[in-house]
């Protein structure tokens, strides 16, 4: 009897996923991969399994990843003294060299994990195909080195890879008018790329459960909010420092044509599948006010 119930529960889960598979079949989904999910080997495996499953059921996933903790580790390994301005790391020429090497190393390790699951992945940076063109970013007018603000995205190489059935994995290194390398914030890169390819979904894997009405009250997690509601949160000034730019990124992406943005807790195994394929979801989805709320509170 118990076996039969388990089988029925599995069937119900699959049936619950069906409308979402139909809705997002052949649609582009950008996954911004970061936080603990990039550091913990088990979580890393779960995320890659999720993305591969999305690919196998007909979605067109793109992974955009950072690697800040790994860069810090290697900067310390070579005995360099980190220098900060307004809380931001100054990326001088030697630091930029390390950042580019480390990000490409992280990139190829993710490619390998996807390949091992039988899906051909291709790892690229924003310099490939002249994808991410940057201006120098300043912090309150101060020079912080080779840190870039994306001013232009050329998505041709991404479309070419998707068309040939590859899974693109992108690290956020851009270039300027003089073709010098720049480190770009991975959240910014994910938003710019999702906007350029008019992605159906953009999912941020973070170390928070989502957006709360009251951060102290864990029952106040918001499952779904409109851009206008999100803007009120940003303007209200009640959000923690790390969530503020992330939420602003989400708002900008939706205003530029991305249909839905999800903020997910990457520490939960298979958070991507739970958010995308179940009625309730587990994070916060931000949608355009014009878009209908999808299924039961999704």
Secondary structure, DSSP 8 states (H G I E B T S, - for coil): -HHHHHHHHHHHHHHHHHHHHHHHTT-EEEEEE-THHHHSHHHHHHHHHHHHHHHHTT-EEEEEE--HHHHHHHHHHTT----EETTEE-B-HHHHHHHHHHHHHHHHHHHHHHHHTT--EEEEETTGGG-EEEEEEEETTEEEEEEEEEEEE-THHHHHHHHTT-EEEEE-EEE-TT--EEEE-HHHHHHHHHHHTT-SEEEEEESS-S-BSSTT-GGGB-SEEEHHHHHHHHHHT-S-HHHHHHHHHHHHHHHTT--EEEEEETTSTTHHHHHHHSSS-SSEEEE-TTS---TTT-
